Amino acid sequence: MDLAITLSLFSGTMWGLNMVIARWSLAKTGAASDVGALVSIAGATLVAAVFALISGADTAGITAANIARFAIVGAIAPGAAQVVFMASIRTIGSARAGVLIGTAPMFAVVLAILFLDEGWRAPIIIGTVATVAGGILLSWEKGSPVAESLRRLGVAYAALTAIAFGVRDVIARHYTSGVDLDVAWAAVIVLGAGSVALLIITLFRTRALVSEIRTTLPSMAWSGLVVGCALPALLESLSRGEVGTVAPINNGAQVITVVVLSAIFFGKRERTYRVVVALMLIVAGGTLIGLTQ
């Protein structure tokens, strides 16, 4: 369980760093959210594949059934969910989006309790409620630097992303604990399926895909590198620990990272008192859950 928590913390830190990189890249290039998501996840697929090959991960579990299972995970998140993820960052900023997406444990824990028979332990429930309370605090924020209608839209994007991430965590936990597929290859399949889903989504919008990718690639490639490290670590942690433990800790680390880095690089707009209080609630929730294991 200790390794699961360590991997979860590492993965969450990488996810938080990815949000900051994504905001910087989207602002710099003006790229559409779907193209930014496609470049990021396609790059992450290459990183994960290189790691799987270098590490000598066992290929015995790469069967049609296992590919189908993990392709479902990838199509949900980081597939379709990555578009609204990027849109939420563009609309309300990386810190607010990161904190709101940090409500994903609520969905993950509830689904895990309902479908994976994970226990209703009081500390996990209390920690998850604290995490969710931080997200709700931001959803009621007034005086946002963006227009009210855009703020509501950004909150909706972040909420949809949180739901998708919660579903991803539960499905991934179910599959990683019940199949013999090496986690490194599972990550490649998840990311590859996400890339295919994003390619299809993007082609519905534009026929100038090559030129848009060329513009976005130099900066968004850093996002791909970070995600290529984050997802394998997350899947490995889910294979070793319960969703009720891994998901809140992962999201807590993500929120701390994105809020701190956003405050450093993007200024006072990203460090309002509501952001700080929401951060404290989420950290408290993740810490409570971690101490019970």
C-alpha positions as CSV (number, residue, x, y, z in Angstrom):
1,M,0.0,0.0,0.0
2,D,2.9,2.4,0.7
3,L,4.1,2.0,-2.9
4,A,0.5,2.7,-4.1
5,I,0.4,5.9,-2.1
6,T,3.9,7.0,-3.4
7,L,2.9,6.3,-7.0
8,S,-0.3,8.1,-6.5
9,L,1.5,11.2,-5.1
10,F,3.9,11.2,-8.0
11,S,1.2,10.8,-10.6
12,G,-0.9,13.6,-9.0
13,T,2.1,15.9,-9.1
14,M,2.6,15.2,-12.8
15,W,-1.1,15.8,-13.5
16,G,-0.9,19.1,-11.8
17,L,2.2,20.1,-13.7
18,N,0.5,19.1,-16.9
19,M,-2.3,21.6,-16.2
20,V,0.1,24.5,-15.9
21,I,1.9,23.4,-19.1
22,A,-1.4,23.1,-20.9
23,R,-2.5,26.6,-19.8
24,W,0.8,28.1,-20.9
25,S,0.7,26.3,-24.3
26,L,-2.9,27.1,-25.1
27,A,-2.3,30.8,-24.3
28,K,0.9,30.8,-26.3
29,T,-0.3,29.1,-29.4
30,G,-4.1,29.9,-29.4
31,A,-4.6,26.2,-30.2
32,A,-8.1,24.7,-30.2
33,S,-8.8,22.5,-27.1
34,D,-9.2,19.3,-29.2
35,V,-5.9,19.8,-31.0
36,G,-4.0,20.6,-27.8
37,A,-5.5,17.5,-26.2
38,L,-4.6,15.3,-29.3
39,V,-1.0,16.5,-29.3
40,S,-0.6,16.0,-25.6
41,I,-2.1,12.4,-25.5
42,A,-0.4,11.3,-28.7
43,G,3.0,12.4,-27.3
44,A,2.2,10.7,-24.0
45,T,1.5,7.5,-25.9
46,L,5.0,7.6,-27.4
47,V,6.6,8.2,-24.0
48,A,4.7,5.3,-22.4
49,A,5.5,3.0,-25.3
50,V,9.2,3.8,-25.0
51,F,9.1,3.2,-21.3
52,A,7.3,-0.2,-21.8
53,L,9.9,-1.3,-24.3
54,I,13.0,-0.1,-22.3
55,S,11.6,-1.7,-19.0
56,G,11.1,-5.0,-20.7
57,A,7.5,-5.2,-19.8
58,D,5.9,-8.6,-20.3
59,T,3.9,-8.7,-23.5
60,A,2.1,-12.0,-22.7
61,G,-1.0,-10.2,-21.6
62,I,-1.5,-8.2,-24.8
63,T,-4.7,-10.0,-26.0
64,A,-7.6,-8.8,-28.0
65,A,-9.8,-8.9,-24.8
66,N,-7.4,-6.9,-22.7
67,I,-6.9,-4.4,-25.5
68,A,-10.6,-3.9,-25.7
69,R,-10.9,-3.5,-21.9
70,F,-8.3,-0.8,-21.6
71,A,-9.3,0.9,-24.9
72,I,-12.7,1.6,-23.2
73,V,-10.8,3.4,-20.4
74,G,-8.7,5.4,-22.8
75,A,-11.7,6.4,-24.9
76,I,-13.3,7.9,-21.8
77,A,-10.2,9.5,-20.2
78,P,-7.9,10.8,-21.5
79,G,-10.0,10.5,-24.7
80,A,-13.1,12.5,-24.9
81,A,-12.6,13.9,-21.4
82,Q,-9.3,15.6,-22.5
83,V,-11.2,18.0,-24.7
84,V,-13.3,19.4,-21.9
85,F,-10.3,19.3,-19.6
86,M,-8.4,21.6,-22.0
87,A,-11.5,23.8,-22.4
88,S,-11.9,24.2,-18.6
89,I,-8.2,25.3,-18.3
90,R,-8.6,27.8,-21.1
91,T,-11.8,29.2,-19.7
92,I,-11.2,29.5,-15.9
93,G,-7.5,29.0,-15.6
94,S,-5.3,26.1,-14.4
95,A,-5.7,26.6,-10.6
96,R,-9.5,26.8,-10.6
97,A,-9.9,24.0,-13.1
98,G,-7.4,21.9,-11.1
99,V,-9.2,22.4,-7.9
100,L,-12.6,21.6,-9.4
101,I,-11.3,18.5,-11.2
102,G,-10.0,17.5,-7.8
103,T,-13.6,16.6,-6.9
104,A,-13.2,13.4,-9.0
105,P,-12.7,11.3,-5.9
106,M,-16.3,11.8,-4.9
107,F,-17.4,10.0,-8.1
108,A,-14.6,7.5,-7.9
109,V,-15.2,6.5,-4.3
110,V,-19.0,6.3,-4.6
111,L,-18.7,4.2,-7.8
112,A,-16.1,2.0,-6.2
113,I,-18.3,1.4,-3.1
114,L,-21.2,0.6,-5.3
115,F,-19.5,-1.6,-7.9
116,L,-16.2,-2.8,-6.4
117,D,-17.4,-3.6,-2.9
118,E,-14.9,-1.3,-1.3
119,G,-15.8,-0.5,2.3
120,W,-17.7,2.6,3.7
121,R,-14.8,3.5,6.0
122,A,-15.6,6.7,7.8
123,P,-12.2,8.4,7.3
124,I,-12.4,7.8,3.6
125,I,-15.9,9.3,3.4
126,I,-15.0,12.3,5.5
127,G,-11.8,12.9,3.5
128,T,-13.7,12.7,0.2
129,V,-16.4,15.1,1.5
130,A,-13.6,17.6,2.5
131,T,-12.1,17.2,-1.0
132,V,-15.5,17.8,-2.7
133,A,-16.2,20.8,-0.4
134,G,-13.2,22.5,-1.7
135,G,-14.5,22.1,-5.3
136,I,-17.9,23.4,-4.4
137,L,-16.4,26.5,-2.8
138,L,-14.8,27.5,-6.1
139,S,-18.0,26.7,-8.0
140,W,-19.7,29.5,-6.1
141,E,-16.9,32.0,-6.6
142,K,-17.8,35.6,-7.3
143,G,-15.8,38.3,-8.9
144,S,-13.9,35.9,-11.2
145,P,-11.6,37.4,-13.7
146,V,-13.6,35.9,-16.5
147,A,-17.2,36.8,-17.4
148,E,-19.9,35.1,-15.3
149,S,-21.3,33.1,-18.2
150,L,-17.8,31.9,-19.2
151,R,-17.1,31.0,-15.6
152,R,-20.2,28.8,-15.3
153,L,-19.2,27.1,-18.6
154,G,-15.7,26.5,-17.3
155,V,-17.1,25.1,-14.1
156,A,-19.3,22.7,-16.1
157,Y,-16.3,21.6,-18.2
158,A,-14.3,20.9,-15.0
159,A,-17.2,19.0,-13.5
160,L,-17.6,16.8,-16.6
161,T,-13.9,16.1,-16.5
162,A,-14.0,15.2,-12.8
163,I,-16.9,12.7,-13.5
164,A,-14.9,11.2,-16.4
165,F,-11.8,10.8,-14.3
166,G,-13.8,9.2,-11.5
167,V,-15.3,6.7,-14.0
168,R,-11.8,6.1,-15.4
169,D,-10.3,5.3,-12.0
170,V,-13.0,2.8,-11.1
171,I,-12.9,1.0,-14.5
172,A,-9.1,1.0,-14.4
173,R,-9.0,-0.4,-10.9
174,H,-11.4,-3.2,-11.9
175,Y,-9.4,-4.2,-14.9
176,T,-5.8,-3.8,-13.5
177,S,-6.7,-6.0,-10.5
178,G,-8.4,-8.7,-12.6
179,V,-6.2,-9.2,-15.7
180,D,-2.6,-10.3,-16.3
181,L,-1.7,-7.4,-18.6
182,D,1.5,-5.6,-17.6
183,V,0.6,-2.1,-16.3
184,A,3.2,-0.5,-18.6
185,W,1.4,-1.9,-21.7
186,A,-2.0,-1.1,-20.2
187,A,-0.9,2.6,-20.1
188,V,0.1,2.4,-23.8
189,I,-3.3,1.0,-24.8
190,V,-5.2,3.5,-22.7
191,L,-3.2,6.5,-24.1
192,G,-3.3,5.1,-27.7
193,A,-7.1,4.6,-27.5
194,G,-7.4,8.1,-26.1
195,S,-5.3,9.4,-29.1
196,V,-7.6,7.7,-31.6
197,A,-10.7,9.1,-29.9
198,L,-9.3,12.6,-29.9
199,L,-8.2,12.3,-33.6
200,I,-11.7,11.3,-34.6
201,I,-13.2,14.2,-32.5
202,T,-10.7,16.7,-34.0
203,L,-11.3,15.6,-37.6
204,F,-15.0,16.3,-37.2
205,R,-14.1,20.0,-36.5
206,T,-11.2,20.7,-38.9
207,R,-9.5,19.6,-42.1
208,A,-6.4,21.7,-41.4
209,L,-5.2,19.3,-38.7
210,V,-1.6,19.1,-39.9
211,S,-1.0,22.8,-39.8
212,E,-2.7,23.1,-36.4
213,I,-0.6,20.3,-35.0
214,R,2.5,22.0,-36.4
215,T,1.7,25.1,-34.5
216,T,0.8,23.4,-31.2
217,L,3.5,20.7,-31.1
218,P,6.6,22.6,-29.8
219,S,5.0,23.7,-26.6
220,M,2.3,21.0,-26.0
221,A,4.9,18.2,-26.4
222,W,6.0,19.0,-22.8
223,S,2.5,18.1,-21.8
224,G,2.8,14.7,-23.6
225,L,6.0,14.0,-21.7
226,V,4.4,14.7,-18.3
227,V,1.2,12.7,-19.1
228,G,3.4,9.8,-20.3
229,C,4.9,9.6,-16.9
230,A,1.6,10.3,-14.9
231,L,-0.7,7.7,-16.4
232,P,1.5,4.6,-16.0
233,A,2.1,5.6,-12.4
234,L,-1.6,6.1,-11.8
235,L,-2.5,2.7,-13.2
236,E,0.2,1.0,-11.2
237,S,-1.1,2.7,-8.0
238,L,-4.6,1.5,-8.9
239,S,-3.4,-2.0,-9.3
240,R,-1.9,-2.0,-5.8
241,G,-4.4,0.1,-3.8
242,E,-8.1,0.7,-3.5
243,V,-9.8,3.5,-5.5
244,G,-10.9,5.0,-2.2
245,T,-7.3,5.5,-1.2
246,V,-5.6,6.2,-4.5
247,A,-8.0,8.6,-6.1
248,P,-8.2,11.2,-3.3
249,I,-4.5,11.2,-2.7
250,N,-3.7,11.5,-6.4
251,N,-6.1,14.4,-6.8
252,G,-4.8,16.1,-3.6
253,A,-1.3,16.1,-5.0
254,Q,-2.6,17.3,-8.3
255,V,-4.4,20.3,-6.8
256,I,-1.5,21.3,-4.6
257,T,0.8,21.3,-7.5
258,V,-1.4,23.2,-9.9
259,V,-2.4,25.9,-7.4
260,V,1.2,26.5,-6.2
261,L,2.7,26.6,-9.7
262,S,-0.2,28.7,-11.1
263,A,0.3,31.2,-8.3
264,I,4.0,31.4,-9.1
265,F,3.7,31.6,-12.9
266,F,0.4,33.3,-13.6
267,G,0.1,35.8,-10.7
268,K,-2.5,36.9,-8.2
269,R,-5.5,35.9,-10.4
270,E,-4.8,32.3,-9.5
271,R,-4.4,32.8,-5.7
272,T,-7.6,34.2,-4.4
273,Y,-8.7,33.3,-0.9
274,R,-11.3,30.9,-2.2
275,V,-8.6,29.0,-4.2
276,V,-6.5,28.9,-1.0
277,V,-9.3,27.6,1.2
278,A,-10.4,25.1,-1.4
279,L,-6.8,23.9,-1.5
280,M,-6.7,23.5,2.3
281,L,-9.9,21.4,2.3
282,I,-8.6,19.1,-0.4
283,V,-5.2,18.7,1.2
284,A,-6.9,17.9,4.5
285,G,-9.1,15.3,2.8
286,G,-6.3,13.6,1.1
287,T,-4.2,13.6,4.3
288,L,-7.0,12.0,6.3
289,I,-7.4,9.2,3.8
290,G,-3.7,8.6,3.6
291,L,-3.3,8.4,7.4
292,T,-5.9,5.7,7.6
293,Q,-4.0,3.3,5.4
